[in-house]
């Protein structure tokens, strides 16, 4: 299968979106470099992202990735159900699916569809928690996304 990486300029930096030949979204990363994403972004994704960052879109209505373990998919499904402007703790998700908060955090870190499956909405019991997307700027991106959605988390 061919993969087509594209860039989107978000308010906090580049996003990398990776599509298959049918323009199905395979991955979304909260960082990116132009030299690694030479393809044009499909227009419908340009519009969705523009709408999200303008506050007009609250749910991408995207299926979770099938590229994960059964457990990871269970966690991602629970994360996908967290509404815009809300957060859940790792412990909340763990209780919901009968797991452990640390394992939930591990599955969050493997989410290939950052932003779309909103792992930024999963926080620690007392504070922001971790965030594995976006390299060094990861926690700043998480803070930005939560603030954009009207959520304040005590650190």
N, C-alpha and C positions, 0 to 999 in steps of 0.2 A: 504494500500500500504506500502510495506517495503521500508525503506530508508537506503542507504549505504553510510555513510560518509567516505571520503578518504582524505589523506593529499598530498600536493605537496610542496616541498621546493623551494620557490621563493627566489630571491636574497635578499629580504628585510624581509623574514620570511615565516612562513607556510601559505599556502592557504588551506581552507577546501572546498572540492567539495562534493556535495551530489547527489547521483544517485538513480534512481528507479531500479527495478529488471531487466529492459531491457537496462540498462546502459544509460538511458536518463538523461541528466544533469538537476537537479531540482534547485540547489542552488550553488553559488560560493561565499565564504566569504574570505576576505583578512586577515584572522587570523585563528588560529587553534591550537589545542593541540592534541598530539598523542592519549591520552586516550579517546578522543571523536571521533576519526576517525580511527577505527581499520581495515578497509577494504582496499584491494589493489586498487590502482588507475588504471582504464582501460588504456591499452596501447595507444590507439588512443588519449586520453586526455593527457597522459604523453608527447606524441610527439607534440601535439598542443601547450602545455605550454612551452615545451623546445624550440620550434620554435619561439614562441612569445618573450620569454626572450632573445633569440639569435638574434632577429631582423629579422627573416625570415618570420614571420606571422604577418599580419597587420589586418586581419579580421577573427574572429572565425566562421563566418557564422552560427550563432546560433539563433534560434528563441527566441523572447522575452518570458518571463514567462507568462503563462495564470493565474497565481496566483496573480492577482492584479485587482484593479478596472478598469473600462473602461478608466477612466482618467489616472491612472498610466500607463496603457499599451500604451496610446497615447504618454505620455512623454517618456517612454522607447523606443518606436519606433523612435521618433525624436532623442533620444540620440544614438541609434544604427546606425543612418545615419551619425553621425559625423565621418569623415575620420581620420584614423591614422595620428598622427602628427599635428592635428588641434584641436582647441577648439571652443566652443560656449558658450555664456553667458546664465545664467538663463533667462535673459530678451530676448535673441534671441529665445530660445526655447518657452518662453511664447508667444511672438509675432507670432511665427510659428503656434502654436496650439490654439491661442485665449485665453490665460490664464494670470496668474499673476506669476512673478518670484518666490515669496515665495512658492506658490503652486507647482511650478516645483521643487524647492528645496526639498519639502516634498516628492514628488514622487521619486526623486533621492535617497533619504534616505531609501526608501522602496524597491529599486531594489534588487531582490534576486540573480541576476547574475552579481555581481561586476566583473570588468575587461572585461568580455565577452560582456556585454552591458555597454559600457565604460563611466560610470558616472564620472570618473576622468577627462574626457574631458570637463565637464561643470564647468565653472568658474564664479566668480563674475564680475560685470562690471569694477570694479577697484581692481583687485587682485585675489587671489587664490580661495576665497570662502570657503565653508565648505566641509566636507567629513565624512560620518558616518560609513564607514567600517574600520575595523582594530583597534578599541578601542582607546587607548591613542596615538598610533602612526599614527592615521588616516591621518593627514595633511602631515606627512613625507612620507607616502606611496603615497599619491597623487602627491607630488613633485617628488618622485622617478619615478613614472609611466610617468608623463609628460616629465621629463628629458630623460627618456628612449626612448620616442617617438620623441624627438628633439624639445620639446616645452618649452619655457621659459616664465614664467608669473611673472610680477612685483607684489610685495606684498606691 
